[in-house]
Amino acid sequence: KHCFRFLRCWPKTGEQGRSATMGNEDQVSVLQDAEIVNNVGKRSYQWVREVVNVALFATFVTVFSLHTLGTWDSGHGSVEASLRHQFENGPKPLAAVHSTEDWFEYVNMTMMDVVYKYHYNQSQAQTPSEGVLEMGSGNYLVGAIQLRMLRVQAGVGCQIPDTYQAYYKLCYPKWDDGVEDTTSFGPPQGPWTHRTTIEGGGYSGELGNYPASGFVRYLSTNRTAARLEIGRLEFYRWLEDTDGVRAVFVDFTLWNRNVNSYAVVRLVFEVGSTAQWVKTLNIQVLRPSAIRLDPSDSGQWPRLLGFALLVMFVLFYVAEELSELSVAKLGYLKDGWNLLDWVNLCLLVAALVLEAANLIGGTSIQFGQREIADPTHFENMWGFASTDLLVRQLNAINAVLMWVKVVKYVKVIPFVKLFALTIRVSWQVIAAFAVVFACVLMGFTISFSVGFGNVVPQLGSFGGSLLFLSRSYLGDVDMTVVYERHNLLGGALVLLFIIGMMFMMMNMYRGLFLHAFSDARGSDAHLKQAREDAEARERLEAAIWSGLKMAYKALDLDQSMRKFTPGLYARLYWQRKTRRERAREIRDRKEQKIRLKESLLMLQAPPEEDQPVASVAAVVRKVVKRDEKSGEVQDELYDVDLPAIMAPLGKKKRHLNRETVVRTAENLAEEVHGRIETIASEVSLEMKETLAVVAGINDVVAVLNRRVKDLGIQQQQFLVG
C-alpha cells in the first residue's frame, strides 16, 4: 500500500522511501508517491467541494421555494373570484357598457349596489360617519373611491380631404402622447381642473399607454353623498360625449377580514377613436405583510428571515460567478450554465429590490390609519399591487430557472449528463432549425392576419394572429372559423399550415434531435463522462460512509467520556466490568452444566436387560469451594465419575452411534472455543487499558523530562550569571 503525507510507514525492500533526521534521533521513513498523493488529495477536495456546493444550493432552492410560496394564499383566489363575479354581473353587466349612458347606468345599478349594499344613510348626506364601509362577505371598503378620466384635444392630428372640408367640424384622434386635453370644464361655480401627477395612476391598456394624470373626482364612504356626486357628474356632463373621452378609471381598495388581505380594484373603460369600448376589471390581492413592517406580527418574521437569507445567497453566488469569470476569462462565456446563472441572479436581484421597495414605501404611508380618520381620503394602492404582482411574476420565472439548475448539481445521474451533452453537440443545428421555424411561422402569421383580420377577431392584429397560430400548432383552437369565412383561401392556408408546420417542421425537429442524441451517445465525450459519473458515484458513496462513521464516532459516549473525564470513566468502567464478568461467570456455569448433562447422556450406551442405566446425578458430582474463614461460596465445579459412566459398558462389545459421538465432540469443541474467545476478549481489553495507561505515563514522563531540562538550563544560567 502507498503511504500518504499524513501517514508514517516503515520502509520496505524495493520501495522508494525518504528518511529524515532531526538532531541525533533517527526518524521513521516516510514513503510517498507524489502522483498518487496529489490525485488522492485532489479527489478528496473535489468530492468535499461537490458535497458542500450541493448542500448550499439545496438550501438556497428550499429557502427560495418556501419564501415564494409564502407570498400567496389559496384564499386570495377565492376573494378575487367573488369580487369579479359581483362587479361583472348585476342589473347592468360590465360587458353591456358601450356608451356614456351605459357607464352611468353601470355605476348606479351595479357598482353602487355592490359597494353600498348595506348602507342607506339619507339623513346626513354631507357628513359621512364611517371610514371603513362594510360590503358583505367579509369585505370592507377602506377610504374613498377615485374616478379618473382622460380626454384628448379636438382637431389635433386630423387629416381631412378637401372633398369633405365642408362637412368637417371636429375630429378626436386616438390616444397618444401629446394629445391629452388639460382644459378645465364643468360647473361654473367649481370647474373640474386637470391634475398632472397622480400616484400609482399609470396604466398600460389594450388601446394605449395612459399616464398618471387626468380629471379626478372622489366618492366617499357615505352612500347618499356618493349618489349625489354621481348625479352631479352626470348633470354637468363630466364625460361629455364619447368623442373626446379616451379612458375612465375607477380605483378603490378593499380589505377582507377572513384572509386578512387587501384587494386593490381597478375598473378600466378604454374608448377608441371609433367609439369602441374596452372594459377591464383588474383585481390584485395584496397581503399586509408585503407593504408594511410590523414587529408585532409574528407571521412576518419567517418572511423577513427568508428575505435576508435570499439576499446572502444572492451575494454569495454573484461573488462566485465573478470569481469564475476572472479565472476563466472568455472561456467562461462558452458554458451555457454560466449564462443561465446570470439571468437567474439578475431576476432575483430585481425581485428582491422591488420587494424591499414595497416594504419601505408601504411602511411610510401606514395605509388604513388616515382612511379611518378621514373617510374622504384616498390612497392609491395600485402601484404597490402592481409591484407585488411583478415580484411574483419574476419569482415564477426564477422558480423554473432554479429548478432547472438543479440538474447542474446532480451530476451522478447519467441521463442528465447525456442530455446536456446532446444539447452541447447539437446547439448549432437546433439554432438553425429555430431560424427556419421562425421564418415559416412569420409568413403564416402575416398571411392569416392580412387575409382574415377584418372578419376573425382573433386575427385582427399581428400579436393575436401569432397567438392563434401558436395555439393551433398545439391543437388548442378551431381552424374551421378561417375556412368558413372564405372556403378557397382559408382552406388553402390551413392545408399549407398543416403540411408545412405540422408534418415538415415537427418531423424535422424530431429527426435532428434523434440524430444529435445518437452522435452524443457514440462520442468519446460521452464515454469519458460515463467514467466520470462512475467516479462521482463512488466519491458520493465514500462521502456518505465517511460522514456516517464520523457521526458514529461523535456519538460514541464511552470515547467522549474517556477523553474528557478519564477519572469518572475509569470508575464507571471498572464497575461495569465487574458486573459484566460476574454475569458472564454465572452464564458460563449454567451453560457448562447443561452441555455436560447432554454429553453424558449421549455417551451412555444402550443398557442390556440385566444392566441398570446410570443416572446423571450418579455420575456428576457438584463440588463447592468455600472460604475457610467466612464460609462463603467461592466457586462451584462439576466433577464427572468416569467409572460410573463406563460401568454399563463392561467388557462386552457395545455399538456406539457415530452421530452421537460427533455431536458430543462438537459440543466439547464449542465449549473450548467459547472459553478461548472469552479469554481473548479479556486479554484484548486489558491490553487496551494497558496501552492507555502506558500512553499516559509516557506523556507524564515527557513533561517531567521537559521540566528537568528547563530546570537544568535555569540552574546553568544561574551559575554562569
C-alpha positions in Angstrom: 0.0 0.0 0.0 1.1 3.5 -0.7 1.7 5.9 2.1 0.3 9.4 2.1 1.7 12.6 3.5 -0.3 12.3 6.7 0.8 8.6 7.5 4.1 7.3 8.7 5.2 3.9 7.2 8.1 1.6 7.8 10.4 1.2 4.8 10.2 -2.0 2.7 12.7 -3.6 0.4 12.2 -2.4 -3.2 10.1 0.6 -2.3 11.2 4.2 -2.6 11.5 6.0 0.7 12.7 9.1 2.3 14.2 9.3 5.8 14.6 12.5 7.6 16.7 13.2 10.7 16.1 15.7 13.5 19.2 16.3 15.6 20.7 12.9 16.6 17.4 11.0 16.7 16.5 8.5 14.0 13.2 9.3 12.4 10.7 6.9 10.8 10.9 6.7 7.0 8.0 8.2 5.1 7.1 6.6 1.7 5.5 8.9 -0.6 4.3 8.6 -4.2 3.8 12.2 -5.3 1.4 11.5 -8.2 -0.9 9.3 -6.2 -0.8 11.6 -3.2 -1.8 14.6 -5.4 -4.5 12.6 -7.2 -6.0 11.4 -3.9 -5.8 14.9 -2.4 -7.5 16.4 -5.4 -10.2 13.8 -5.5 -10.9 14.2 -1.8 -11.0 18.0 -2.1 -13.2 17.7 -5.2 -15.9 15.5 -3.6 -15.9 17.6 -0.5 -16.4 20.7 -2.6 -19.2 19.0 -4.6 -21.0 17.9 -1.4 -20.7 21.4 0.0 -21.9 23.0 -3.2 -24.9 20.7 -3.5 -25.8 21.3 0.2 -25.6 25.1 -0.3 -27.7 25.1 -3.5 -30.3 22.7 -2.0 -30.6 25.1 0.9 -30.9 28.1 -1.5 -33.6 26.4 -3.5 -35.5 25.4 -0.4 -35.4 28.9 1.1 -36.4 30.4 -2.2 -39.3 28.0 -2.7 -40.7 28.5 0.8 -40.3 32.3 0.5 -42.1 32.3 -2.8 -44.9 30.0 -1.7 -45.4 32.2 1.3 -46.3 35.2 -0.8 -49.5 33.7 -2.0 -52.5 32.1 -0.2 -55.2 29.9 -1.7 -57.8 32.2 -0.1 -56.7 35.1 -2.4 -58.1 33.3 -5.4 -61.4 32.9 -3.7 -61.6 36.6 -2.8 -60.7 37.7 -6.4 -63.3 35.3 -7.9 -66.0 36.5 -5.6 -65.4 40.2 -6.3 -65.1 39.6 -10.0 -68.4 37.8 -10.1 -70.1 40.7 -8.2 -68.7 43.5 -10.3 -69.0 41.8 -13.7 -72.6 40.7 -13.2 -75.6 42.5 -11.9 -78.6 44.5 -13.2 -76.2 46.2 -15.6 -73.4 43.8 -16.6 -69.9 45.1 -17.2 -69.9 43.7 -20.7 -73.0 45.8 -21.6 -71.2 49.1 -21.3 -70.9 50.7 -24.8 -71.6 54.4 -24.2 -71.6 57.2 -21.7 -75.1 56.4 -20.7 -74.3 52.8 -20.2 -71.4 53.8 -18.0 -73.6 55.8 -15.6 -76.2 53.0 -15.5 -73.5 50.5 -14.6 -72.2 52.8 -11.8 -75.6 53.4 -10.4 -77.1 50.0 -10.7 -74.2 47.6 -10.3 -71.2 49.2 -8.7 -73.0 51.3 -6.2 -75.2 48.3 -5.2 -72.2 46.1 -4.5 -70.2 48.7 -2.6 -73.0 50.4 -0.6 -75.2 47.3 -0.3 -76.0 47.6 3.5 -75.9 51.4 3.9 -78.8 53.8 3.2 -77.9 56.9 5.3 -80.0 59.6 3.7 -80.3 62.0 6.7 -76.6 63.1 6.7 -75.5 63.1 3.1 -72.8 65.7 3.6 -71.2 64.2 6.7 -70.1 60.6 6.3 -69.8 58.8 9.5 -67.5 55.8 8.8 -64.1 55.5 7.2 -64.4 51.7 6.7 -67.5 50.6 5.0 -68.8 47.0 5.2 -69.7 45.4 1.9 -70.6 41.9 2.9 -68.8 38.6 2.5 -66.1 39.8 4.9 -65.2 42.7 2.6 -64.8 46.3 3.7 -64.2 49.5 1.6 -61.2 51.4 3.1 -61.2 55.1 2.2 -62.8 56.8 -0.8 -63.3 55.7 -4.4 -61.4 57.6 -7.1 -62.8 58.4 -10.5 -60.2 59.5 -13.1 -60.9 60.5 -16.7 -58.6 61.2 -19.6 -59.6 63.3 -22.7 -58.0 64.2 -26.0 -57.9 67.6 -27.7 -60.2 68.2 -30.6 -58.8 68.8 -34.1 -55.2 67.6 -33.2 -53.6 65.4 -35.9 -56.7 65.4 -38.2 -56.2 64.9 -41.9 -59.4 65.9 -43.7 -59.5 65.6 -47.6 -60.7 68.7 -49.5 -63.8 66.8 -50.6 -65.1 66.7 -47.1 -63.9 70.0 -45.8 -67.5 71.4 -46.0 -68.7 68.7 -43.6 -65.7 68.9 -41.2 -66.5 70.1 -37.7 -64.1 68.5 -35.2 -62.2 65.3 -35.0 -60.9 63.4 -31.9 -57.8 61.4 -32.5 -56.8 58.1 -30.8 -54.9 58.3 -27.5 -51.2 59.2 -27.9 -48.6 61.3 -26.2 -49.1 65.0 -26.7 -52.9 64.9 -27.4 -54.2 65.0 -23.8 -56.7 67.7 -23.1 -56.0 69.6 -19.9 -58.6 72.4 -20.2 -60.8 72.8 -17.1 -64.6 72.3 -17.6 -67.7 71.6 -15.6 -70.0 73.7 -13.3 -69.2 77.5 -13.4 -69.0 77.7 -9.6 -66.4 75.0 -9.3 -65.0 73.7 -12.6 -63.1 70.5 -12.7 -59.4 71.0 -13.1 -56.7 68.7 -14.6 -54.1 67.0 -12.3 -50.8 66.3 -13.9 -49.4 63.9 -11.3 -51.3 61.1 -9.6 -49.5 58.4 -7.6 -50.0 54.9 -9.0 -52.1 56.1 -11.8 -50.1 54.9 -14.8 -51.7 52.0 -16.8 -50.9 50.1 -20.0 -54.1 49.0 -21.7 -55.2 47.4 -24.9 -55.7 50.8 -26.8 -52.8 52.7 -25.4 -50.5 53.6 -22.5 -52.1 56.1 -20.1 -50.1 58.4 -17.8 -50.7 59.2 -14.2 -52.8 62.3 -14.8 -56.4 63.3 -15.7 -59.6 64.8 -14.2 -60.2 63.3 -10.7 -63.3 63.0 -8.5 -63.9 61.1 -5.3 -66.8 59.2 -3.8 -66.9 59.0 0.0 -68.0 56.0 2.1 -71.4 57.6 2.6 -73.9 56.1 0.1 -76.1 59.2 -0.2 -73.2 61.5 -0.7 -71.7 59.2 -3.3 -75.0 59.0 -5.3 -75.3 62.8 -5.2 -71.8 63.1 -6.6 -72.6 60.7 -9.4 -75.7 62.7 -10.2 -73.7 65.9 -10.3 -71.2 64.4 -12.7 -74.0 63.2 -15.0 -75.8 66.5 -14.8 -72.8 68.6 -15.7 -71.6 66.2 -18.4 -68.4 65.1 -16.8 -67.9 62.6 -19.6 -69.4 64.9 -22.2 -69.9 62.8 -25.2 -67.8 59.8 -26.2 -65.8 61.6 -28.9 -63.3 63.3 -26.5 -63.1 60.7 -23.7 -60.4 58.0 -24.1 -60.2 56.3 -20.7 -62.1 56.2 -17.4 -60.5 54.6 -14.3 -62.4 53.6 -11.1 -59.9 52.8 -8.3 -60.6 51.7 -4.7 -59.2 49.3 -2.1 -61.0 46.7 -0.1 -60.0 44.7 3.0 -61.1 41.2 3.6 -61.2 40.2 7.3 -61.4 36.4 6.6 -58.0 36.2 4.9 -56.5 39.5 6.3 -55.6 40.8 2.9 -56.2 43.9 0.7 -58.0 43.7 -2.7 -56.9 46.6 -4.9 -59.6 47.0 -7.6 -59.2 49.0 -10.8 -62.1 49.2 -13.3 -60.8 50.5 -16.7 -63.0 51.7 -19.5 -61.0 52.4 -22.7 -62.7 54.3 -25.5 -61.3 54.1 -29.0 -61.5 56.7 -31.7 -64.2 54.7 -33.4 -66.4 54.6 -30.2 -65.2 51.1 -29.3 -65.4 50.5 -25.5 -62.9 48.0 -24.0 -63.8 47.0 -20.4 -61.2 45.5 -18.0 -61.6 44.6 -14.3 -58.3 44.3 -12.5 -58.2 42.8 -9.0 -54.9 42.3 -7.2 -54.9 40.7 -3.7 -52.2 42.1 -1.5 -51.0 40.8 1.9 -50.4 43.5 4.6 -47.0 41.9 5.3 -45.9 42.8 1.8 -46.3 46.5 2.3 -45.7 47.0 6.0 -43.0 46.1 8.5 -44.8 45.2 11.7 -42.6 43.8 14.6 -45.7 42.7 16.5 -46.8 40.4 13.7 -45.2 37.0 14.4 -46.2 35.7 11.0 -44.0 38.3 9.3 -40.7 37.1 10.8 -40.3 34.0 8.7 -40.9 36.1 5.6 -38.2 38.6 6.7 -35.8 35.7 7.6 -36.3 34.2 4.2 -35.7 37.6 2.6 -32.4 38.0 4.5 -31.2 34.5 3.6 -32.0 35.1 -0.1 -30.0 38.3 0.0 -27.0 36.5 1.5 -27.3 33.6 -1.0 -27.5 36.0 -4.0 -24.4 37.9 -2.8 -22.5 34.7 -2.4 -23.4 33.4 -5.8 -22.7 36.7 -7.5 -19.2 36.7 -5.9 -18.7 33.1 -7.0 -19.6 33.9 -10.7 -17.3 36.9 -10.7 -14.5 34.8 -9.4 -15.1 32.2 -12.1 -15.2 34.9 -14.7 -11.9 36.4 -13.5 -10.2 33.0 -13.8 -11.8 31.6 -17.0 -11.9 34.8 -19.0 -13.6 34.3 -22.4 -14.0 30.6 -21.8 -16.5 31.5 -19.1 -19.0 32.6 -21.8 -18.8 29.3 -23.6 -20.6 27.5 -20.9 -24.4 27.9 -21.2 -24.9 27.2 -17.5 -23.0 30.4 -16.7 -25.4 32.5 -18.8 -28.3 30.8 -17.1 -26.8 31.6 -13.7 -26.5 35.3 -14.6 -30.1 35.5 -15.9 -31.3 33.9 -12.7 -29.3 36.1 -10.5 -30.3 39.3 -12.3 -34.0 38.4 -12.0 -33.5 37.5 -8.3 -31.8 40.9 -7.6 -34.7 42.7 -9.4 -37.3 40.8 -7.4 -35.6 41.4 -4.1 -35.1 45.2 -4.8 -38.8 45.6 -5.8 -39.9 43.6 -2.7 -37.8 45.8 -0.4 -39.1 49.0 -2.2 -42.7 47.8 -1.5 -41.9 47.2 2.2 -40.2 50.6 2.7 -42.9 52.6 0.7 -45.8 50.8 2.4 -44.4 51.3 5.9 -44.0 55.0 5.3 -47.7 55.6 4.3 -49.2 53.4 7.0 -52.3 52.5 4.9 -55.6 52.4 6.7 -54.9 54.9 9.6 -55.6 58.1 7.7 -58.5 56.5 5.9 -60.2 55.7 9.2 -59.7 59.2 10.4 -60.8 60.9 7.1 -63.4 58.9 5.0 -62.8 61.2 2.1 -59.1 60.4 1.8 -58.0 58.1 -1.0 -54.6 56.3 -1.1 -53.8 54.8 -4.5 -52.5 51.3 -3.8 -52.3 50.2 -7.4 -48.6 50.9 -7.6 -47.9 48.6 -4.6 -50.2 46.0 -6.1 -48.5 46.2 -9.5 -45.1 45.9 -7.9 -46.2 42.9 -5.8 -47.6 41.2 -9.0 -44.3 41.9 -10.8 -42.3 40.4 -7.9 -44.5 37.2 -8.1 -44.1 37.0 -11.9 -40.3 37.3 -11.6 -40.2 34.7 -8.9 -42.4 32.4 -11.2 -39.6 32.6 -13.8 -36.9 32.2 -11.2 -38.6 29.1 -9.9 -38.3 27.5 -13.3 -34.7 28.5 -13.8 -33.6 27.5 -10.3 -35.2 24.0 -10.5 -33.7 23.6 -14.0 -30.3 24.4 -12.4 -30.7 21.5 -10.0 -29.7 19.3 -13.0 -26.4 21.1 -13.0 -25.6 19.9 -9.4 -27.0 16.4 -9.8 -24.0 15.0 -11.8 -24.4 11.4 -10.7 -27.5 10.9 -12.9 -26.1 9.6 -16.3 -29.1 10.6 -18.5 -28.9 14.2 -17.3 -25.3 14.4 -18.5 -26.2 12.7 -21.7 -29.0 15.2 -22.3 -26.6 18.2 -21.6 -24.0 16.6 -24.0 -26.7 16.2 -26.7 -27.6 19.9 -26.4 -23.9 20.9 -26.5 -23.3 18.8 -29.6 -26.4 19.9 -31.5 -27.0 23.5 -30.5 -25.9 24.8 -33.8 -28.3 22.6 -35.7 -31.1 23.5 -33.3 -30.4 27.2 -33.7 -30.6 26.8 -37.5 -33.8 25.0 -37.2 -35.2 27.7 -34.9 -34.4 30.3 -37.6 -36.2 28.3 -40.3 -39.2 27.7 -38.0 -39.5 31.4 -37.1 -39.4 32.4 -40.7 -42.1 29.9 -41.8 -44.3 30.9 -38.8 -43.8 34.6 -39.5 -45.0 34.1 -43.1 -48.2 32.2 -42.0 -48.8 34.9 -39.3 -48.8 37.7 -41.8 -50.9 35.8 -44.3 -53.6 34.9 -41.7 -53.6 38.4 -40.3 -53.9 40.2 -43.6 -56.4 37.7 -45.2 -58.8 37.3 -42.2 -58.0 40.1 -39.8 -61.2 42.0 -40.7 -63.6 39.1 -40.2 -62.0 37.0 -37.4 -61.4 39.0 -34.2 -58.6 36.7 -33.1 -56.6 37.6 -36.2 -57.2 41.3 -36.0 -53.6 42.1 -35.0 -50.2 40.6 -35.6 -49.8 39.5 -32.0 -53.3 38.0 -32.0 -52.6 36.1 -35.2 -49.3 34.8 -33.8 -51.0 33.6 -30.6 -53.8 32.0 -32.7 -51.4 30.0 -34.9 -49.2 29.0 -31.9 -52.3 27.6 -30.2 -53.3 25.9 -33.4 -49.9 24.3 -33.6 -50.6 22.7 -30.2 -54.2 21.8 -31.3 -55.9 24.3 -29.0 -58.1 26.2 -31.5 -60.7 25.6 -34.1 -59.3 26.3 -37.6 -62.7 26.0 -39.3 -63.5 29.7 -38.5 -61.0 30.6 -41.2 -62.4 28.1 -43.7 -66.0 29.3 -43.0 -65.1 32.9 -43.9 -63.5 32.0 -47.2 -63.6 28.4 -48.5 -60.8 28.7 -51.1 -58.3 31.0 -49.4 -59.0 29.7 -45.9 -58.8 26.0 -47.0 -55.5 26.6 -48.9 -53.9 28.4 -45.9 -55.0 25.8 -43.4 -53.7 23.0 -45.6 -50.4 24.6 -46.2 -50.1 25.3 -42.5 -50.7 21.6 -41.6 -48.2 20.4 -44.2 -45.5 22.9 -43.6 -45.7 23.3 -39.8 -47.2 20.0 -38.6 -45.6 17.5 -40.9 -42.4 19.0 -42.1 -41.2 21.1 -39.2 -42.2 18.7 -36.4 -40.7 15.7 -38.1 -37.5 17.7 -39.0 -37.1 18.6 -35.3 -37.5 15.1 -34.2 -35.1 13.8 -36.7 -32.4 16.4 -35.8 -32.7 15.7 -32.1 -32.5 11.9 -32.5 -29.5 12.3 -34.8 -27.8 14.5 -32.2 -28.7 12.1 -29.4 -27.2 9.2 -31.4 -24.0 11.2 -32.0 -23.7 12.1 -28.3 -24.0 8.5 -27.2 -21.3 7.4 -29.5 -18.9 10.2 -28.8 -15.7 9.9 -26.8 -17.0 12.7 -24.5 -20.0 10.5 -23.5 -17.7 7.6 -22.6 -15.4 9.9 -20.7 -18.5 11.4 -19.0 -19.7 7.9 -18.1 -16.4 7.1 -16.3 -16.5 10.4 -14.5 -20.1 9.7 -13.4 -19.0 6.3 -12.0 -16.2 8.0 -10.1 -18.6 10.7 -8.9 -20.9 8.0 -7.6 -18.0 6.2 -5.8 -16.9 9.5 -4.3 -20.5 10.2 -3.2 -20.8 6.8 -1.5 -17.4 7.2 0.1 -18.5 10.6 1.4 -21.7 9.2 2.8 -19.9 6.3 4.6 -17.3 8.7 5.9 -20.0 11.0 7.3 -21.8 8.1 8.9 -18.5 6.9 10.5 -17.8 10.5 11.8 -21.3 10.7 13.2 -20.9 7.4 14.9 -17.6 8.4 16.5 -19.1 11.8 17.5 -22.0 10.0 19.2 -19.8 7.4 21.0 -20.4 8.3 24.6 -17.7 6.0 26.0 -14.9 7.5 23.9 -16.1 11.1 24.7 -16.2 10.3 28.5 -12.8 8.6 28.3 -11.3 11.6 26.6 -12.8 14.4 28.7 -13.5 12.8 32.1 -11.0 9.9 32.4 -11.4 9.6 36.2 -15.2 9.2 36.0 -14.8 6.8 33.0 -12.4 4.6 35.0 -14.7 4.3 38.0 -17.7 3.6 35.8 -15.8 1.2 33.6 -14.4 -1.0 36.4 -17.9 -1.2 38.0 -19.4 -2.1 34.7 -16.6 -4.6 34.0 -17.1 -6.3 37.4 -20.8 -6.7 36.8 -20.2 -8.0 33.3 -17.6 -10.6 34.5 -19.9 -11.8 37.3 -22.9 -12.2 34.9 -20.6 -14.0 32.4 -19.4 -16.4 35.1 -23.0 -17.3 36.1 -24.0 -17.8 32.5 -20.9 -19.9 31.7 -21.7 -22.2 34.8 -25.2 -22.7 33.6 -24.2 -23.5 30.1 -21.4 -25.8 31.3 -23.9 -27.8 33.4 -26.4 -28.1 30.6 -23.8 -29.2 28.0 -22.2 -31.6 30.4 -25.5 -33.2 31.1 -26.2 -33.6 27.4 -22.8 -35.0 26.7 -23.1 -37.6 29.4 -26.5 -38.7 28.3 -25.3 -39.2 24.8 -22.1 -41.1 25.9 -24.1 -43.7 27.8 -24.6 -46.8 25.6 -28.0 -48.6 25.5 -28.0 -51.0 28.5 -28.6 -54.7 28.4 -31.5 -56.3 30.1 -29.6 -57.0 33.3 -27.7 -53.8 33.4 -29.2 -50.7 35.0 -28.8 -47.3 33.5 -26.6 -44.8 35.5 -28.4 -41.6 36.1 -26.8 -38.2 35.6 -26.9 -37.5 39.3 -25.0 -40.6 39.9 -22.1 -39.7 37.5 -22.0 -35.9 38.0 -21.0 -34.6 41.4 -21.2 -30.9 42.4 -18.0 -29.6 44.1 -18.4 -26.4 46.1 -15.4 -24.4 47.2 -15.9 -22.3 50.3 -13.7 -19.8 52.1 -12.1 -21.3 55.2 -12.7 -18.3 57.4 -16.1 -16.8 56.3 -17.6 -20.0 54.8 -18.8 -18.1 51.8 -19.2 -19.9 48.5 -16.3 -19.0 46.1 -16.8 -21.3 43.2 -18.9 -24.3 42.0 -17.5 -27.1 39.8 -18.9 -30.3 38.4 -16.9 -33.5 38.7 -17.5 -36.5 36.5 -17.4 -40.0 37.8 -15.9 -41.8 34.8 -16.1 -45.3 36.3 -19.8 -44.8 36.7 -20.1 -43.8 33.1 -18.0 -46.7 31.8 -19.5 -49.3 34.1 -22.5 -50.1 31.9 -20.1 -50.9 29.1 -18.4 -53.7 31.0 -16.2 -56.0 28.9 -18.9 -56.6 26.4 -18.9 -55.0 23.0 -21.2 -52.0 22.7 -22.2 -50.5 19.4 -21.9 -46.7 19.8 -23.7 -44.4 17.4 -21.3 -42.4 15.3 -23.7 -39.4 15.2 -23.8 -39.4 19.0 -20.0 -39.2 19.2 -19.8 -36.4 16.6 -22.4 -34.3 18.4 -20.5 -34.8 21.7 -17.3 -33.8 20.2 -18.9 -30.7 18.6 -20.3 -29.7 22.0 -17.0 -30.0 23.7 -15.3 -28.1 20.9 -17.8 -25.3 21.1 -17.2 -25.1 24.9 -13.4 -24.9 24.4 -13.8 -22.3 21.6 -16.2 -20.1 23.7 -13.7 -20.2 26.6 -10.9 -19.2 24.2 -12.9 -16.3 22.8 -13.7 -15.1 26.3 -10.1 -15.2 27.3 -9.1 -13.4 24.1 -11.6 -10.6 24.6 -10.4 -10.2 28.2 -6.8 -10.1 27.1 -7.5 -7.6 24.3 -9.4 -5.3 26.7 -6.7 -5.5 29.3 -4.1 -4.7 26.6 -6.1 -1.6 25.5 -6.3 -0.4 29.1 -2.6 -1.1 29.5 -1.7 0.9 26.3 -3.8 3.8 27.6 -2.0 3.7 30.9 1.4 3.5 29.2 0.5 6.4 26.9 -0.5 8.5 30.0 2.7 7.5 31.7 4.7 8.4 28.5 3.0 11.9 28.5 3.9 12.4 32.2 7.5 11.3 31.6 7.8 13.6 28.6 6.5 16.5 30.7 8.9 15.6 33.6 11.8 15.4 31.2 11.0 18.8 29.7 10.7 20.3 33.1 14.1 18.7 34.2 15.7 20.1 31.1 14.3 23.5 31.8 15.4 23.4 35.4 18.9 22.3 34.3 19.1 25.2 31.9 17.9 27.7 34.5 20.5 26.4 37.1 23.3 26.6 34.5 22.3 30.1 33.7 22.2 30.9 37.4 25.7 29.5 37.9 27.1 31.3 34.9 25.5 34.6 35.9 
